[in-house]
């Protein structure tokens, strides 16, 4: 009878228990090693990844010693079922399966002294608790835990190979992560077993842990997140060069950039788990949105409150029964050149038949034809912004007592060219030219003086202040955003990796 026949006879006895040399004299040592073939399918929302690896196990079964000079190969699943195998399992694996294509992927070699070398191919879906506080500049450490399911450490002691227990394929390429290192560790712990209705036992189980150190590739997020966000913020600065009186344009630009940032941020955070803490990307988006909101600050104070200024005389508004066309009405919000000329035309009549002068409707006279500038004043009382266009000048023909409208070649005026002081078109302008001044009746207030000068000058001052704020904002906002970016990237790319043990791939508990 050959040695192989003798071995087969012993295998038929089906001794399904650990091959201790003596009853619990010493634990059976099982050596473990793995070779990682591939990694992939990292799912942040589920916090898991897939790994394809080769599992190597070695132990001594004295009942399988033989005298053959070579190792005896066993690759028949039926024969394998007759041999005791370590009852190892992957503690943090959600799913696991062995490969059977085209045949069961395993081999088993038996040395002369009964030492067994067993290997098989396994694919796992492993849970990995991600810490996303530094996302997307984060470093992750994922574990693969291996331990015996039924035997305590005093019965089966699982340890790593002494030389190169963990190896991996150097050609593994991950689209989102970079493998920094894969190292060994131990996770021995005390667990309950033999749990019954009224009793249980507690003992130590040996546990192995493979640590996979990963660094997220930030290039994708720079292109898809940071650069578009920064460009949107830069575009929002264009509002500082838009005419400060064009409030709708500036507000529309600010709200458009704000909505763009919100949409972009929601889209990029869609594939992330809903964690209860802020991530590094959230801080960047928060500062970008805050910068966009702050750009509305320079012109909000001057537009937040509506003012009601009276262009015509009087401190109080006219009664509802007074006509809006009256010169003494203080309820007119704007006194345009067209209305001024119409009012003046109706108020002037010949002084006498000789045509030596003209008579105003209030009784005053003028002996010569004054010429005063007319302006189309578009005043927004709520924003204190002025839009003034000079239309020409108005004079009075002493022969016909009709208005003379002279065209002007210049049609617009800027704040720097604003005339000082600004003259309103009212009958009081012609009173300064009259030869006789009739005092107002006793007990009656003279409402012909129009308080436009004060309103125009106040609006001009506010407009100049807004211009100064815009000029300062053109420097302060880009400077503050540049400083924030400098601090942000230095902190997450240099300071955090240098001060955290997680980023260096070193664990003090590893042995």
C-alpha positions as CSV (number, residue, x, y, z in Angstrom):
1,X,0.0,0.0,0.0
2,X,1.4,3.4,-1.1
3,X,1.6,6.5,1.1
4,X,-1.1,8.1,-1.0
5,X,-3.5,5.2,-0.3
6,X,-2.7,5.4,3.4
7,X,-3.4,9.2,3.4
8,X,-6.7,8.7,1.7
9,X,-7.7,6.1,4.2
10,X,-7.0,8.5,7.0
11,X,-8.9,11.3,5.2
12,X,-12.0,9.0,5.1
13,X,-12.1,9.0,8.8
14,X,-13.3,12.7,8.5
15,X,-11.7,14.0,11.7
16,X,-13.5,17.4,11.7
17,X,-11.7,19.0,14.7
18,X,-8.5,21.0,15.1
19,X,-5.5,18.7,15.0
20,X,-4.1,19.4,18.4
21,X,-0.9,17.5,19.3
22,X,-2.4,16.9,22.7
23,X,-5.7,17.8,24.3
24,X,-5.6,21.6,24.7
25,X,-1.9,21.5,25.6
26,X,-1.2,24.5,23.4
27,X,-3.3,26.4,20.8
28,X,-3.1,25.5,17.2
29,X,-1.2,28.2,15.4
30,X,-2.7,29.3,12.1
31,X,-0.6,31.7,10.0
32,X,-2.4,34.1,7.6
33,X,-1.3,36.1,4.6
34,X,-3.3,38.0,1.9
35,X,-2.5,39.3,-1.6
36,X,-4.9,42.1,-2.7
37,X,-5.6,41.7,-6.4
38,X,-8.0,44.7,-6.8
39,X,-9.9,47.4,-5.0
40,X,-12.8,49.4,-6.2
41,X,-16.4,50.5,-6.1
42,X,-16.0,52.8,-3.2
43,X,-19.4,54.0,-2.3
44,X,-19.4,57.0,0.1
45,X,-23.2,56.9,0.7
46,X,-23.1,53.2,1.7
47,X,-19.6,53.5,3.2
48,X,-18.3,50.3,1.6
49,X,-15.9,49.0,-1.0
50,X,-15.1,45.8,-2.9
51,X,-11.9,43.9,-2.7
52,X,-10.7,40.9,-4.6
53,X,-7.9,39.0,-2.7
54,X,-6.1,35.7,-2.3
55,X,-6.2,34.3,1.2
56,X,-3.3,32.1,2.3
57,X,-3.4,29.9,5.4
58,X,-0.9,27.6,6.9
59,X,-1.1,25.2,9.9
60,X,0.2,21.8,10.9
61,X,-2.0,18.7,10.9
62,X,0.1,15.9,12.3
63,X,-2.5,13.4,11.1
64,X,-1.7,14.2,7.5
65,X,2.1,13.5,7.5
66,X,3.5,11.3,4.8
67,X,6.8,10.1,3.4
68,X,6.5,11.5,-0.1
69,X,9.5,13.8,-1.1
70,X,7.3,16.3,-2.8
71,X,4.2,18.2,-1.5
72,X,1.0,16.4,-2.1
73,X,-1.5,18.6,-4.1
74,X,-5.2,18.4,-3.3
75,X,-7.5,20.3,-5.6
76,X,-10.6,18.1,-5.4
77,X,-13.4,19.8,-3.4
78,X,-14.6,16.4,-2.2
79,X,-11.2,15.6,-0.8
80,X,-11.0,19.1,0.8
81,X,-14.2,18.4,2.6
82,X,-12.4,15.6,4.5
83,X,-9.8,17.9,5.9
84,X,-10.2,20.3,8.8
85,X,-9.9,23.9,7.7
86,X,-9.7,26.9,10.0
87,X,-13.1,28.4,10.6
88,X,-12.1,32.0,9.7
89,X,-14.5,34.7,8.6
90,X,-14.3,38.4,7.7
91,X,-15.9,40.2,10.5
92,X,-16.7,43.5,8.7
93,X,-17.7,42.0,5.3
94,X,-21.2,42.5,4.2
95,X,-21.0,40.0,1.4
96,X,-18.4,37.4,0.6
97,X,-18.0,34.5,-1.9
98,X,-15.5,32.1,-3.2
99,X,-14.8,31.8,-7.0
100,X,-15.9,28.7,-8.8
101,X,-15.1,29.6,-12.4
102,X,-14.0,27.6,-14.2
103,X,-13.3,25.3,-11.3
104,X,-13.3,26.1,-7.6
105,X,-10.4,28.5,-7.1
106,X,-8.3,26.9,-4.4
107,X,-5.3,24.7,-3.9
108,X,-4.0,22.7,-0.9
109,X,-0.5,21.4,-0.4
110,X,0.6,18.9,2.3
111,X,4.2,18.7,3.4
112,X,5.8,15.5,4.8
113,X,5.4,16.7,8.4
114,X,1.7,17.5,7.8
115,X,2.1,21.2,7.4
116,X,-0.7,22.4,5.1
117,X,-0.5,25.4,2.8
118,X,-4.0,26.4,1.7
119,X,-5.0,29.3,-0.6
120,X,-8.3,30.5,-2.2
121,X,-9.7,33.4,-4.0
122,X,-12.3,35.6,-2.2
123,X,-14.3,38.6,-3.2
124,X,-15.6,40.8,-0.4
125,X,-17.8,43.8,0.0
126,X,-16.3,45.4,3.1
127,X,-17.8,48.1,5.3
128,X,-15.5,51.1,5.9
129,X,-16.5,53.9,8.2
130,X,-15.5,57.1,6.5
131,X,-14.6,60.3,8.3
132,X,-15.5,63.1,6.0
133,X,-14.7,66.1,8.1
134,X,-11.8,66.9,5.7
135,X,-13.6,65.9,2.5
136,X,-12.4,66.1,-0.3
137,X,-8.8,66.4,1.1
138,X,-9.5,63.5,3.4
139,X,-7.4,60.4,4.1
140,X,-9.3,57.2,4.9
141,X,-8.2,54.0,6.7
142,X,-10.3,50.9,5.9
143,X,-10.0,47.6,7.7
144,X,-10.3,44.0,6.7
145,X,-10.8,41.9,9.9
146,X,-10.1,38.2,10.1
147,X,-10.8,36.0,13.1
148,X,-11.9,32.5,14.1
149,X,-15.7,32.1,14.4
150,X,-15.9,29.3,17.0
151,X,-12.5,28.8,18.7
152,X,-11.1,31.1,21.4
153,X,-7.4,32.2,21.3
154,X,-6.4,29.3,23.7
155,X,-7.6,26.8,21.1
156,X,-6.8,28.4,17.7
157,X,-4.4,31.3,17.6
158,X,-4.5,33.3,14.3
159,X,-1.3,35.3,13.5
160,X,0.2,37.0,10.4
161,X,3.1,35.5,8.4
162,X,6.4,36.8,9.8
163,X,7.5,37.9,6.3
164,X,5.4,40.0,4.0
165,X,2.0,39.0,5.3
166,X,0.2,41.6,3.1
167,X,1.0,42.3,-0.5
168,X,-1.0,44.0,-3.2
169,X,-1.0,44.5,-6.9
170,X,1.1,47.6,-7.7
171,X,-1.1,48.2,-10.8
172,X,-4.2,48.9,-8.8
173,X,-5.6,52.2,-10.0
174,X,-8.5,53.9,-8.3
175,X,-10.3,56.9,-9.8
176,X,-11.0,58.6,-6.5
177,X,-8.3,57.3,-4.1
178,X,-4.6,56.7,-4.1
179,X,-3.3,53.7,-2.1
180,X,-0.6,55.0,0.3
181,X,0.0,51.7,2.1
182,X,-1.5,48.4,3.2
183,X,-0.2,47.2,6.6
184,X,-0.9,44.6,9.2
185,X,-2.4,45.0,12.7
186,X,-4.0,43.0,15.4
187,X,-7.5,43.4,16.8
188,X,-7.7,40.8,19.6
189,X,-10.7,41.2,21.8
190,X,-12.8,39.6,24.4
191,X,-16.2,38.5,23.3
192,X,-19.2,36.5,24.6
193,X,-19.9,33.0,23.2
194,X,-22.0,30.0,24.1
195,X,-24.8,32.4,24.8
196,X,-27.8,30.7,26.3
197,X,-31.0,31.8,28.1
198,X,-29.4,32.2,31.5
199,X,-25.7,31.9,30.9
200,X,-22.8,32.7,28.6
201,X,-19.1,32.5,28.5
202,X,-16.5,35.3,27.8
203,X,-13.0,34.7,26.5
204,X,-10.4,36.2,24.2
205,X,-10.5,35.7,20.5
206,X,-7.5,36.3,18.2
207,X,-8.2,38.8,15.4
208,X,-6.2,40.0,12.5
209,X,-6.6,43.3,10.8
210,X,-5.4,44.6,7.4
211,X,-5.2,48.4,7.3
212,X,-5.6,50.1,3.9
213,X,-4.5,53.7,3.9
214,X,-6.1,55.8,1.2
215,X,-5.7,59.4,0.1
216,X,-8.4,61.0,-1.9
217,X,-7.4,62.4,-5.2
218,X,-8.3,66.1,-5.0
219,X,-7.8,66.8,-8.7
220,X,-11.4,65.9,-9.6
221,X,-12.9,68.1,-7.0
222,X,-10.6,71.0,-7.9
223,X,-11.9,70.9,-11.5
224,X,-15.5,70.1,-10.6
225,X,-16.0,72.0,-7.4
226,X,-13.4,74.6,-6.4
227,X,-12.6,76.2,-9.7
228,X,-16.3,76.7,-10.7
229,X,-17.1,78.1,-7.3
230,X,-14.2,80.5,-7.4
231,X,-15.1,81.7,-10.9
232,X,-18.7,82.3,-9.8
233,X,-17.4,84.4,-6.8
234,X,-15.1,86.3,-9.2
235,X,-18.0,87.0,-11.6
236,X,-20.0,88.4,-8.7
237,X,-17.4,91.1,-8.2
238,X,-18.4,92.6,-11.5
239,X,-21.2,94.3,-9.6
240,X,-18.6,96.7,-8.2
241,X,-18.0,98.0,-11.7
242,X,-21.7,98.3,-12.5
243,X,-23.2,101.7,-12.2
244,X,-24.2,102.0,-8.5
245,X,-27.5,103.6,-9.6
246,X,-28.4,100.4,-11.6
247,X,-29.7,98.6,-8.5
248,X,-31.8,96.0,-10.4
249,X,-28.7,94.9,-12.4
250,X,-26.6,94.6,-9.3
251,X,-29.2,92.7,-7.3
252,X,-29.9,90.4,-10.2
253,X,-26.2,89.5,-10.6
254,X,-25.9,88.8,-6.8
255,X,-28.9,86.6,-6.7
256,X,-27.9,84.8,-9.9
257,X,-24.5,83.9,-8.5
258,X,-26.0,82.9,-5.2
259,X,-28.4,80.5,-6.9
260,X,-25.6,79.1,-9.1
261,X,-23.5,78.4,-6.0
262,X,-26.4,76.7,-4.3
263,X,-27.2,74.5,-7.3
264,X,-23.5,73.6,-7.7
265,X,-23.1,72.7,-4.1
266,X,-26.2,70.6,-3.9
267,X,-25.2,68.6,-7.0
268,X,-21.7,67.8,-5.6
269,X,-23.0,66.8,-2.2
270,X,-25.6,64.5,-3.7
271,X,-23.3,61.4,-3.6
272,X,-22.2,61.9,0.0
273,X,-23.8,60.5,3.1
274,X,-25.9,62.9,5.2
275,X,-23.4,63.3,8.1
276,X,-24.1,65.6,11.0
277,X,-20.9,67.6,10.8
278,X,-19.5,70.1,8.3
279,X,-17.0,69.0,5.7
280,X,-14.1,71.0,4.3
281,X,-16.0,71.5,1.1
282,X,-18.9,72.9,3.1
283,X,-16.6,75.5,4.7
284,X,-15.5,76.6,1.2
285,X,-19.0,76.8,-0.1
286,X,-20.1,78.6,3.0
287,X,-17.4,81.3,2.7
288,X,-18.2,81.7,-1.0
289,X,-21.9,82.2,-0.4
290,X,-21.0,84.6,2.5
291,X,-18.8,86.5,0.1
292,X,-21.6,86.7,-2.4
293,X,-24.0,87.9,0.2
294,X,-21.6,90.5,1.5
295,X,-21.3,92.1,-1.9
296,X,-24.9,93.4,-1.5
297,X,-23.8,95.2,1.7
298,X,-22.3,98.3,0.1
299,X,-25.5,99.5,-1.4
300,X,-28.1,98.0,0.9
301,X,-27.9,100.8,3.5
302,X,-28.6,103.5,1.0
303,X,-31.6,101.6,-0.4
304,X,-33.1,100.0,2.7
305,X,-35.3,102.9,3.6
306,X,-37.5,104.9,1.4
307,X,-37.4,108.7,1.8
308,X,-40.1,111.1,0.8
309,X,-38.6,114.4,-0.1
310,X,-40.7,117.3,-1.3
311,X,-39.5,119.0,-4.4
312,X,-41.8,121.9,-4.0
313,X,-42.1,124.3,-1.0
314,X,-43.7,123.4,2.3
315,X,-42.9,120.8,5.0
316,X,-46.1,119.0,4.9
317,X,-47.9,117.3,2.1
318,X,-50.7,119.1,0.3
319,X,-54.3,118.4,1.1
320,X,-56.0,115.9,-1.1
321,X,-58.3,118.7,-2.4
322,X,-55.4,120.7,-3.8
323,X,-54.6,120.3,-7.5
324,X,-51.5,118.4,-8.4
325,X,-50.7,121.0,-11.1
326,X,-50.4,123.8,-8.5
327,X,-46.9,125.2,-8.0
328,X,-47.5,125.4,-4.3
329,X,-48.2,121.6,-4.1
330,X,-45.6,119.8,-2.1
331,X,-46.9,116.4,-3.1
332,X,-45.2,116.3,-6.5
333,X,-42.5,113.6,-6.4
334,X,-40.5,115.0,-9.4
335,X,-40.4,118.3,-11.3
336,X,-39.4,117.5,-14.9
337,X,-38.3,120.0,-17.5
338,X,-41.4,119.3,-19.6
339,X,-43.8,120.1,-16.7
340,X,-41.7,123.1,-15.7
341,X,-41.9,124.6,-19.2
342,X,-45.6,123.9,-19.4
343,X,-46.3,125.6,-16.1
344,X,-44.1,128.6,-17.0
345,X,-45.8,129.0,-20.3
346,X,-49.2,129.2,-18.7
347,X,-48.0,131.7,-16.0
348,X,-46.5,134.3,-18.3
349,X,-48.5,137.0,-20.0
350,X,-47.7,140.4,-21.6
351,X,-47.2,143.2,-19.1
352,X,-48.8,145.9,-21.3
353,X,-49.6,146.6,-24.9
354,X,-46.1,148.1,-25.6
355,X,-44.5,144.7,-24.9
356,X,-41.9,146.2,-22.5
357,X,-42.1,143.2,-20.2
358,X,-43.9,140.1,-19.2
359,X,-46.1,139.5,-16.2
360,X,-46.0,136.3,-14.1
361,X,-49.2,134.7,-12.8
362,X,-48.3,135.7,-9.2
363,X,-48.1,139.4,-10.1
364,X,-44.3,139.7,-10.5
365,X,-42.8,141.2,-13.6
366,X,-39.6,140.7,-15.6
367,X,-38.0,143.3,-17.9
368,X,-35.6,141.0,-19.6
369,X,-35.5,137.4,-20.8
370,X,-33.5,135.3,-18.4
371,X,-32.1,132.0,-19.6
372,X,-31.9,129.1,-17.1
373,X,-30.8,125.6,-17.7
374,X,-33.4,122.9,-17.8
375,X,-32.7,119.3,-16.8
376,X,-34.6,116.1,-16.9
377,X,-34.1,114.8,-13.3
378,X,-34.9,111.2,-12.7
379,X,-34.8,110.7,-9.0
380,X,-35.3,107.5,-7.1
381,X,-36.3,108.6,-3.7
382,X,-35.8,105.1,-2.3
383,X,-32.2,104.7,-3.5
384,X,-31.0,108.3,-3.5
385,X,-29.6,107.8,-7.0
386,X,-29.9,110.5,-9.6
387,X,-30.1,110.2,-13.4
388,X,-29.8,113.7,-14.8
389,X,-29.8,114.6,-18.5
390,X,-29.5,118.2,-19.5
391,X,-31.9,119.0,-22.2
392,X,-31.0,122.7,-22.9
393,X,-32.1,126.1,-21.6
394,X,-35.3,128.0,-21.4
395,X,-35.7,131.8,-21.9
396,X,-38.6,134.2,-22.3
397,X,-39.2,136.3,-25.4
398,X,-40.1,139.8,-24.1
399,X,-41.9,140.7,-27.3
400,X,-44.3,137.6,-27.3
401,X,-43.9,136.5,-23.7
402,X,-43.3,133.0,-24.9
403,X,-40.7,130.5,-23.9
404,X,-37.6,130.0,-26.0
405,X,-36.1,126.4,-25.8
406,X,-32.4,126.3,-26.8
407,X,-30.9,122.9,-27.5
408,X,-27.7,121.7,-25.9
409,X,-25.1,119.6,-27.4
410,X,-24.3,117.8,-24.2
411,X,-27.0,115.4,-23.1
412,X,-25.5,113.7,-20.0
413,X,-23.5,114.6,-16.9
414,X,-21.5,112.4,-14.6
415,X,-21.1,112.8,-10.8
416,X,-17.7,114.4,-11.3
417,X,-19.2,117.0,-13.7
418,X,-22.2,117.8,-11.5
419,X,-22.9,121.5,-11.4
420,X,-22.7,123.2,-8.1
421,X,-25.2,124.2,-7.0
422,X,-28.1,122.6,-8.9
423,X,-30.8,125.0,-9.9
424,X,-34.4,123.8,-9.9
425,X,-36.9,125.1,-12.5
426,X,-39.5,127.0,-10.7
427,X,-41.1,130.5,-10.9
428,X,-38.8,131.5,-8.1
429,X,-35.9,131.5,-10.6
430,X,-37.6,134.3,-12.4
431,X,-38.4,136.2,-9.2
432,X,-34.7,136.8,-8.8
433,X,-34.8,138.6,-12.2
434,X,-37.8,140.7,-11.6
435,X,-37.5,144.4,-11.0
436,X,-40.3,144.6,-8.5
437,X,-40.9,142.2,-5.6
438,X,-44.4,141.9,-4.3
439,X,-44.4,140.6,-0.7
440,X,-46.7,137.7,0.0
441,X,-50.0,138.5,1.7
442,X,-50.0,138.7,5.4
443,X,-50.7,135.4,7.0
444,X,-50.0,133.5,3.8
445,X,-46.9,131.4,3.4
446,X,-44.7,131.7,0.3
447,X,-44.6,128.2,-1.1
448,X,-43.0,129.1,-4.4
449,X,-39.5,128.2,-3.2
450,X,-38.7,124.6,-4.1
451,X,-36.4,122.5,-1.8
452,X,-34.8,120.7,-4.7
453,X,-31.2,121.9,-4.0
454,X,-31.0,120.1,-0.7
455,X,-32.4,116.9,-2.1
456,X,-30.1,116.9,-5.1
457,X,-27.0,117.7,-3.0
458,X,-28.0,115.0,-0.5
459,X,-28.4,112.4,-3.3
460,X,-25.2,113.5,-4.8
461,X,-23.3,113.0,-1.5
462,X,-24.8,109.6,-1.1
463,X,-23.9,108.7,-4.6
464,X,-20.4,109.7,-4.0
465,X,-20.2,107.7,-0.9
466,X,-21.5,104.6,-2.7
467,X,-18.8,105.2,-5.4
468,X,-16.1,105.3,-2.7
469,X,-17.4,102.1,-1.2
470,X,-17.4,100.4,-4.6
471,X,-13.8,101.5,-5.2
472,X,-12.7,100.0,-1.8
473,X,-14.7,96.8,-2.4
474,X,-12.9,96.3,-5.7
475,X,-9.8,95.7,-3.6
476,X,-11.0,94.4,-0.3
477,X,-13.2,91.5,-1.6
478,X,-10.6,90.0,-4.0
479,X,-7.9,90.4,-1.3
480,X,-10.0,88.8,1.4
481,X,-11.0,85.9,-0.9
482,X,-7.3,85.3,-1.8
483,X,-6.3,85.3,1.8
484,X,-9.0,82.8,2.6
485,X,-7.9,80.5,-0.2
486,X,-4.3,80.7,1.0
487,X,-5.2,79.7,4.6
488,X,-7.7,77.1,3.4
489,X,-5.3,75.2,1.2
490,X,-2.3,75.5,3.5
491,X,-4.3,74.1,6.4
492,X,-5.8,71.1,4.6
493,X,-2.9,70.2,2.4
494,X,0.0,70.7,4.8
495,X,-1.0,71.4,8.4
496,X,-3.5,68.6,8.9
497,X,-1.4,65.8,7.2
498,X,1.6,66.8,9.2
499,X,-0.2,66.7,12.6
500,X,-2.4,63.7,12.2
501,X,-1.2,60.0,12.6
502,X,-4.0,58.9,10.3
503,X,-2.5,60.7,7.4
504,X,1.0,59.2,7.8
505,X,-0.2,55.6,7.7
506,X,1.2,54.9,11.1
507,X,-0.8,53.4,13.9
508,X,0.8,53.0,17.3
509,X,-1.3,49.9,18.0
510,X,0.3,48.1,15.0
511,X,3.0,45.6,15.9
